[in-house]
Amino acid sequence: MGLQISARKSEKVTILDVRGRIVYGDNNDSFGSELRTLAESTPCDVLVNLSEVTQIDSSGIGTLVRSFVTLKRDGGNLKILNPTGHIRGVLAVTGLVNCLPTYTDEAKALASFRDSAAHE
């Protein structure tokens, strides 16, 4: 299954709804390309919805971490929404669930972007 990515906006936050597998090769390349394009408009806040991602490997994890660091450095943020099952397990085993802000409720995730902007 190929990777499908759709983008939508909620105020200043871009929500990426990702469906499929974020694995080495074209899938991860397109995921990384989408995130790099968003990062060009700084500062940029991105919420990555992983609810329909069925698999992620080390290259996908690397893309998430690189994008998180890039966006943070440029005054933006990257947060994760709805990692389920295996994906949540991978994030837990790698410790990323403690490093990348992760939410199960979209409204709360979006509110967290507003809250963090108010404190800066």
N, C-alpha and C positions, 0 to 999 in steps of 0.2 A: 504494500500500500504506500503510495506517495504521501508526502507531507502536504497538508493543506493549512494555509495561514490566512486568516482574515483579520483585518484591523478595523476597530471602531473607536470612537472618541467619547469620553465622558469628561466634559470641561477640558482641562489641560492634559488629562491622562489618556494615553493611547493603550487600548486593551487589545492584545493579540490573542485571538482564539486559535489555538493550535490543535490540529487533529492528525493522528498518525504516529509515525515513529521518528524520533530525533536521534538518528544514528549516523555513523561515519558515511560520508559520501554526499550525494546530491541533496539528500534530506537535510543534513546538518548545514551544508553550504547555503541552502536557501534560507534556513532559519537564521544563520549568522548574517547573511546579506540583509535580511529584513531588519534585524536589530541594528546593524551598522548604519543603514539608511536613516532609521529613526534617530540615532545618536548624532547625526549630522546637524540636526536642529536643536541646539543647546539653549537652555537646559531642557531635558526631555525626561518625562516620567512615563514608565512603561509597566503595565500589569500583564504578565504572561499567564494566560489561562491554560493550565495543563490538564483539565478535566477529561479531555478526549485523546490524550497522548497515551499510546499503548506500550511504548518502549523508549528508553533513553539510555545511551551508552556514554562512555567517557568523553567522546567528542562533543556530545550534546551538553554534558555537564560543564565542560570547558567553555563552551559558547555562552552558557548562562553566566558563569563566573566572570569571563572576560567582559561581557556586556554590563554586568553589575558594576565592575570596577571602572569601566569607561564612563558610564553614565554618572556614577558618583563623583568622579574626578571633575566632570564638566557641570556639576551642580544639579544633576537629575537623580533619578532613582529607578531601580528595577525591583519589582516585587512579584511573588508567585501566587497564583490563585488555583485552588482545587487540585493539588496533586493527589492522585488516588492510587490505591493498591500498590503495584510494583513501583510506580514512579515515586510515591511517598516513601517507600522502603529504600529506594536508591538514595534519595535526598537525606534520609535519616542515617543510613550506613556511612555516607560520606561526610556527615556532620553539617551539610549545607542547610538543612532545615533550621539550624540554629544561627546561620550566617545570613542567608537570604530571607528577608521578611516574607513569611508564608501565611496565607489566609484561606479560610474555607467559605467565607461570605464576601461576595463582590462589593456590597455596599460598605462593609467595614474596611475592606481593602482600599476602596476609593477614598473613604473618609480619612484613612491614615496618611494619604498623600497631602490632603489639606491640612491635617494636624501637624505634619512635619514641616510644611512650608511656613506655618504660623510661628514655629519655634526658631526659625533661622533668621 
